[in-house]
Amino acid sequence: MKDKKIEIFDTTLRDGAQTEDISFSVEDKLRITEKLDELGIHYIEGGWPGSNPKDIEYFKKVRKVPLENSKIVAFGSTHRPGHKVEDDANIKALLNARAGIVTIVGKTWDFHVKEALRITLEENLDIISASIAYLKRHVGKVFFDAEHFFDGYRDNPEFSMKCLLSAEEAGADCIVLCDTNGGTLPHEIESIIKDVIERLRTPNSELRTKIGIHAHNDSECAVANSLLAVELGASQVQGTINGLGERCGNANLCSILPSLQIKLGFSAISDEQMRRLREVSRFVNEIANIRHFKRQPFVGDSAFAHKGGIHVSAVLKRPETYEHMRPGLVGNSQRVLISDLAGKGNILRKASEFGIKLDPESPQIQDIVRELKDLENQGFQFEGAEASFELLMKKTLGLHKRFFDLIGFRVIIEKRKEKEEPLSEATIMVKVGGHIEHTAATGNGPVNALDNALRKALEKFYPELRDVKLLDYKVRVLTAGKGTFAKVRVLIESGDEERRWGTVGVSENIIEASWQALVDSIEYKLLKA
C-alpha cells in the first residue's frame, strides 16, 4: 500500500560523524537533534556510548532536551566472544545510556565471523541471540543491524539467513539489512530482499518482523537501493542528512524523504515538515562546517535553477516543463541564472526578483541583454554575482545612484626580510558629495588592505558599512597560456546579519578586478540600506 507509514531512522550523529574532516561537539549533536525532531524524524541514533566519552555525555544531556517527534537510539555491537552478555562492557554502556531504544550490530557475513571474530558460525549465532534477548529484557525496542548482510548473502545465503532468524527469534523489533560496503547494485538488492521477505513471512503472507534498509553510497546507489527496499516491503529506512558518512557516505535522507513521500506516495513526515527539508540540510552543513553542495538534488541551490533562455521562457509559463516537482514542497525555490545564454525571459524574471518594474515590450531589455553578453564575453560571470547584475540592470535603466567617486588609490607591498611576511598598505582618496576623504590602512595582503582603506574612508559617511564582512574571495585565471599577463576574474561574497551577496570583477590586473568587485559589494549594501 502506497500510504503505508515508513519509519525514518537518522544516523547523522553516529555514521555521519565518521565523515572525513567532520567532528561534532556534544553541543553540535544536541542542536542537530533538535532540528531533526522539528523535521519529524522518527528515530535519531545519537552515537555509540561504549566507544567514547563524548557520546556518553551526549546521552546524559539529550535526556533534558524536550522532543516532540523523535526517539533517541543508542548504538552498539553484540557482546564480545568469550564474555557473558551481562558482563560485557559494551552492553552495559548501552543500558547506562538510558535511551530506551537500542540498535545492535552483528556479523552476518561468514568471512567476517571467521577472519575478524575468529569464532565458529554457531558461536556467532549464539552471540546475536543472547545480545538481543538480554537487551529486550531491559529496553523498549531493539533493532538489529545485519552488518555486511548483502555481501554475506552472496557468499553464504544460508548462514546469513540464520543470523536474521536468530535475531527474529530473540525478539528484535526490526531487522535492518545493511549494505555496509556500499557495493551492492539495485538488481542484487531486489533479488536478495525478495528472498529474505519470502522466508520471513507468516503463512498468511505477513512479515513476522519489520525489515529495514541501511545503505552506503560507494557505488552511488544508496538512495536507489533504499527506495527499492521500501517498494519491496521494508518499513524502516536508515540514512543521514546530506548523505554524510564514512568513505562515500550513507543514503541521503534529503533525497529519500521527498522521493518516498512526494513521488512514491508513502507516508513519512508531514507536508509542513517536508517544507523544512532544505533548511535542515543547510543547518547540518553549517554545523559540520562544510560547503553546501549546489547541485544536490531537491535541496541544492541549483536543483531548480534555470540558465538557458528557452528553458526560462518555458518555466515562466509552466514550471513543470523543466522541473520534476514544485521546489516549494521541500523548502527550495526556482532560480533563474544570468549568463550569455540569457534571453528576454531571464531578464524579466530577474527584474521581478529585484523589485524593478520593467515593461515586457521595453527596448531596454535588449540593451541589458547586449550589455550582459558583451561583459560575459570579456570574462564576467554573474551566476555567482547577482548583486553585480542587479547594479548592472539599474545602471542600464538609469536607476542607479552613485554613493562615492574614486579620485585614486595606491597599494604598496613591502617585504623587508626573507623569512618575514610581506606588509601591505593601501592609500585611497574618494569624494562623497562635496567632501574629499583621504586615508590609508594596512591589511593581510593587498586586497584586504584596499578593502580596509575603502571602508575606513566611507564609514564616517555610511556607518552601516561596519556590518559588512567579506566572507569569500575567489580568483580564476581566464586566459590560459599567458602566464602572469593573464586576465583574471575575482568573485567576492559579502554579507551582513541579514543577507549574503556576490559581486564580480575582471581585469588583467588582479588588484583592479578585486577593486571592481569590492566597489560593487559596497554599493549593493548601500543600495539596500
N, C-alpha and C positions, 0 to 999 in steps of 0.2 A: 504494500500500500504506500502510495507516494506521500500521504500525510503522516506517515509514521514518525514518531519523535526520535531524533538522533541525539545521543549524548556527545557533547564536545568536551574533550579532555585536553587541557593545555599543559604542555611541559616546557614552556619557555624558561621557567625559573630553574629547571633541572637540566634537561637536554640542551635547551637554548643557551644556558650559561656555559656550556662546553664549547661554544663557538670561539674560534681563534680571535684574539685581540679583544675579547669581551670579559669583563669581570664585574658582576653585580655586587654592590654592597647590600647589607641587610636592609638598609633604608630604601635602596633601589627596588629590592624584591617586594617590599611592603607596598610601595607606590604602584608597582605594576600589578600586584594582586588586586588593589582597589579598582584599577582600570579594567582588568579582566572581569571583575564582578559586575561592573557597570555594563560591560558588553554582553553579559548574560552567560558567560562560560559556566558549564555545569561543574567541572572538576578542575582544580588548579593543583598541579603537582609542585609542591613547594621546594623540594630538594631531597637529599639523601642524608638524614640526620646522623647516620652512623659513619659518615665519611669525613666531616669537617666541622669545626666549631661554629662557622658562620651559619650553616643550616640548622644547627641545634638552636642558636639564638633566634633564627627566623621563626621556628615553630613555637618558641616561647612567646614572641611578640605578636605573631599573627593571631593568636587566640584573643587578643584585645581589639582586633580590627573588626568592626561590625560589617558583615557581608550579607547581602540580600539574596543573591542568586547562586553563589559558588560554594562548593565544599572543598576544603583543603585536604590534599592527599600527601602522605609520606611515602617515599620510595626507598626500597632496599632490596637485598638479594635473599635467596633461600639460605638456610643455615649452612655453615661450613661442614664439609665432610669430617667425620671423626668427632663432632661435637653434638651434644644433645641440644635439641631445638630450644629448650627452656633456658639453657646456659649460654647460648650464642650471643655475643656482644651486639651484632648487627640487629638481631631480632629484639633484643632489649631496647636498643636505641629507637627502633620503630615504635615500640609501645610507649616509651618515655616521651615521644613527640606528641602524644595525645591528639593525633589528628582525627581519629575516628574512622578513617578510610586509609587503607594501605595498598600500594602496588608492590607486588613481589616479583622479581625477575628470576627466571630459572632457565637452565640449559635445556634445549630441545634438539640440539644437533649432536649426534653421536661423536663427531670429530672433536668437538669442544669437551665433551664429557671425558673422552679418553685422553686427549692431549693437554687440556687446560686443568681439569679437576683431577685427572689420573685416578678415576674410580670406575667401577663397573656400571653398566647401563641400569641394572636393577637398583644399585645404590642411589643413582640419580633420581629414579622414580620415587624411592622412599623419601629422599630429601624434599622433593616437591610436595609430596603428600603431607609429610609431617609439618613442614613450614606453614602451609596454608591452613591445615586443620588447627594448629596451635593458635595462629593469628585470628582465626574465625571465632575462637572462644573469648577473644579479648577486644576485638574491634567490630564496628558495624558492618563494614564491607571489605572484601579482599579481591583485588583484581590481579590476575596472573599474566605477566608479560612473558610470552613464549619466545625467548630470545633466539635469534637466528632460525626461526621456525621454517621459513621457506627454503633456506639453504639445507637445513636438516631434512626436510621432507624430500627434497630431490635425491639426497644420498641414501636415506633410510626412512621411508614413509611410515613403516610400522612402528619404529621406535618413537618418532616424532608424535604420532597419534597417541601412543601410550602415555606420553608426557601430558598431553591435553586431557586425556581420560583420567589420569591421576589427579590433575588439578580440579577437574569437574567433580570427581568422587569425594575429594577433600572439602568441597564446599565453596570453590571460587565463584564469585558473583559475576565475573566477566573474564573470558579467556581472550587475551589480546594477541593476535598473530603479528609478530614483528619481522619486518624485513630489515634486520639490523645492519647488514652491509649495503643495503640500498641498490642491489644489483638485479633484483627480480623485475621482469618486464610484465606488462599488463596481461598478455595471453597466459603467462605462467600463473599469475595471481588468480586469474579466473578459474583455471582447471584445478588448482590446489584448494581454493576456498570452496568450490563446489563439492569436492570430495570430503572436506572437513565437515561442512554443514550436513551432508548426507549421513555421515557417521555419527553426528551428534544429535540427530533428530529423534524424537519420540515416535512411537507407532502412528500417532495422529499427525505427523509431519511438523510438529512444533520443536523449536530448539530447546533442549534441556537447560542450557546455559547461554547467556548472551555472548556474542562474538564481537571483538573489537579489532581495529587495524592500527598498526604503528609503523609507518613507512619512512624510510630515509631516502634522500634525493640524489644518490650517487649516479643514477642513470637518468636523472631528470624526469622520473616517472612517479614521484611520491604523491603528487596531487591526483594524478590519473588513477594510480593504484588504490588510493583511499576512496575515491568516488566509486570505482568499480566494486570495491569490497562492500560498500553500503548498498549498491544495487543488488548485490548477491545475497545480502542478508545481515551484514554487520550492523550493529546498532550503536557502537561507540567508535568515535574517530579521535585518534591522538595526533597532536601536531603542535607547532609553535607559531607565534606571531612573526610574520615576515619570513618564515622558513628558517629561522635561526637554528643552529645545531652544529655538532661536530662534523668535520670534513665538508661535505657539500650541503649539509643542513637536513632538517626534517621536513615533513609535509607542511606546507604553508597554509595555516588556517585562514589567512586573508584571501586565499583563492578557494579553499574548500567551503567555507561558510556560504558565500553567495552562490557558488555552483550547486551546492546541495539544496539550498532553500529557494533561490530565485529561478534556477534553471531546471532542477530535477523535481522540485515540489515537495521535498522532505521538510519537516519542521525541526528547527534547532533553536533559534533565538527569535525575539520579537522583531517586527519590522522597524520599530523605533531604535532598537539596539543595533540592528544591521546598519542603520544610517550613521552609527558611530564608528564603523569599522576603519575608515581612513584615519580618523582621529586617534584611535588606539594604535594603529600601525605606526604612525608618526611619533606618538608618545614613547613607544617601546624603543624605537630607533634613537630618539633623543636621549633617553636614559642610558642606552647602550653606547652612546657617543659614536654612532656610525651614521654615514650619509644616507639619505633616503634614496632608494633605487627608483629613478624617474620612470623607467619602463616596467615597473612591477604591475602585473595585471590587477585590475579592479581599483587599487588604491594609489597607484603611482601618479605623479604629475602628468605623465604622458599617456596615461591609459585611455583618456578621452580627448586627446589633443589632435588638432587637425591643421595641416600645413598647406596642402595643395589647394589652389583656388577652386577647382572643380569639386573637391570634397567639401570645402567650406560652403560653397553655394548650395550644395545638396543638403548638408546637415542643418543649415539655417531654415530650409523648408521642411524637411522631415529628418530628425536626428537618426532614425533607425537605418537610413541609407548607408551610414558608415559607422554606426555604433551598435554593438551587440546587445546592449541593455541601457537603461537610463542610469547615468552616473550618480544621480542623487540617491539612489537606493542604497549605496554603500558610502554615502557622505562625500562623494567626489563631485567634480563639476566639469562641464565641457570647456575646453580651451581652444582658442584659435591662435595659431602661431603666425608670426610675421616673418616673411623671408622673400627672396626674389621669386618664389613661386606664388606669391600672394596675388589676389585679384580684388575686384570690387567688393565681393562678399567679405573678405578678410578685413578690409579697411572699415566697412560699415559696422562689422561686429566689434572691432577694437574701439571704434569711436563710441559705440554704445557703452562698452565697458568703462571707458574713461570719462563718461558723462558729457561727451561732446555731441551737440546736435548737428547732424550732417545730413543734408538733403541727398537721397539716393541718386538724384539726377545731377548733382553738382559737379561741374567740371573740375573742381578742386580735388576730387577723388583721384582722378588720373594724374594730377600734379603730385599727389602723395605717392602713388604707385611708382611713377617715374623716378622721384627722388629716392624712394626706398630701393629700387632695383639698381640705381646708379651707385648708391652707398654700399650695397652688398657686393657689387662688382669690385669696389675698392677694397673690400675685406671686412666691412662692418657686418655684424651679426646681431639681430635683435630678438632672437628666440629667448636668450637668457638675459636680455637687457630691455625689458618692456618699458622701463622708466625713460630710457633714452628715446624710444619710439614715441612715447606719449609727448615728450618735448618736441620731437621732430614734427609730429602732426600739428601741434599747437603753433609752432613757428610757421609752418606752411599755411595755416589757416589764419594767421595774424592774431592768434590768441595768446601768444607768449609774452611774458613780462620779464625784462632784464632786472636782476636784483643787484648786479655789480658789473663793473668793467675792469678788465685787466689792463694795467699800464705796463707791467713787466714782472718777470721773476728770474731768479738766478739760483742754480743748485750747485753746491760745491761738495766734492767728495775728497777727503784728505786721509791718506794713510801715512802715519809718522814712523812706525816701526814694523818690521817684518811680521812679528807674531801678534801684533795688536789689530783689533778690528778697525776698519775704516770709520772715519767720522763723517756724517752727512749733515749739511746745513743748507736751508733754503731761505732766501730773502725774497719778499714779494711786495708789490705795490698795486693796490686796487683803488678804484674810485666808486664810492657808494653815494649816490645823489651828488651833492656838491662837495663831498668830503673825500680827501685822499688819505688812505691809510697805508703806512709803510712799516713792515715788521719782518721779523726773522724767527726761525725755530729750527731746532735740531730734530733728528729722528733716527729710527733704526733702519737706515737705508734711505736713498734719495726720494723715493715716492712717499714714504712715511713722513720725511722732513717737509716735503712740499705740502702734503695734506695738513700737517700740523700748522704750517705757516699760514695757509689759506684760512683755516678755521680761526686761528688767532686774530687774523685781520678782520674777519667778518663777525665774530661772536658778539662784539660790543654793539653791533647794529642788529644782529639776528641771534638773540640768546638761545633760541630753540635749537640751534645747531649743536649745542652742548650734548643733546640727547642722541646724536647720530654716532654710530660706530661703524667702522669699516670691518665687515665680517669675513670677506673672502676676496682674494686677489689672484687672478689667473692671467698668464701671458702665453700666447700661442704664436709661433713663427708661421707666417703665411706664405712667404716666397722662399721655398726650399732652394738650396744651391747658391744663395747669395751671402752666406756667412753672416758676419755682424752687420752687413748692409741690408739685411732682410727686413721686410715690412712685418710689423707685429700687431696683434690685436690684444688689447687689455680688457678684461671683463672684471668689473668690481661689483661685489654685493655689499650693500649697506643696509643698516636697519636702525630702528629706534624701538621704543617699548610697544608700539602698535603694529608695525609692518616691516617688511623687507622689500628691497627693490634692487634691480640690476641695471648697470649702465655700461657703456662700451666706448672705446676709443681706438683709432687705428692710425699708425704712422710708421715711418722708418725709424723714428726716434722713440724709444720706449718711454722717455720722460714726457714727451708730447702726447703720446697715446694715453698715458696714465692721467695727464692733466685733463684731457677731454672727458675721460670717464669720471674723474673727481668733480669737475665742474657740473656735469650732468647730475651727479648724485646730490650735490648741494642744492642746485636749482630745483630738483624734483622735491626735495624736502621742503624748501621754502614755498614752492608752488602749493603743496598740500597743506602747509601750515597757514 
